[in-house]
């Protein structure tokens, strides 16, 4: 394979990766999860990044709760929905990440600096070979 063919192949790979990233972004923006409290007093829906998008009180059961108990119930239910959507985000993101990067930690802001900027730069093997050999 000559130098021009290799460069063309790299551009095609770049375009494939770019299209995959566009698709992933669309999937991420559509994420949503709903959680309900154990006795169905409250239902909470969150979107991407755990942003609250809806809260429902499907029964009158919440009326029997104290303000403190209702607050705790809403917050706990919100936490459940947020955890669900974070897991969905990690599942969408994981196939795009390099080996060794924990998608679940990444979406929760718990990944270390090496997840973003490793000690050694990542380079596609074919690019490394081209740089080592030069044009044919």
Secondary structure, DSSP 8 states (H G I E B T S, - for coil): --HHHHHHHHHHHHHHHHHHHHHHHHHHHT-EEEEE-TTSS-EEEEEGGG-EEEEE--SGGGGGS-HHHHHHHHHHHHHHHHHHHHHHHHHHHHTTS-TT--HHHHHTT---GGGTS-SS----HHHHHHHHH---
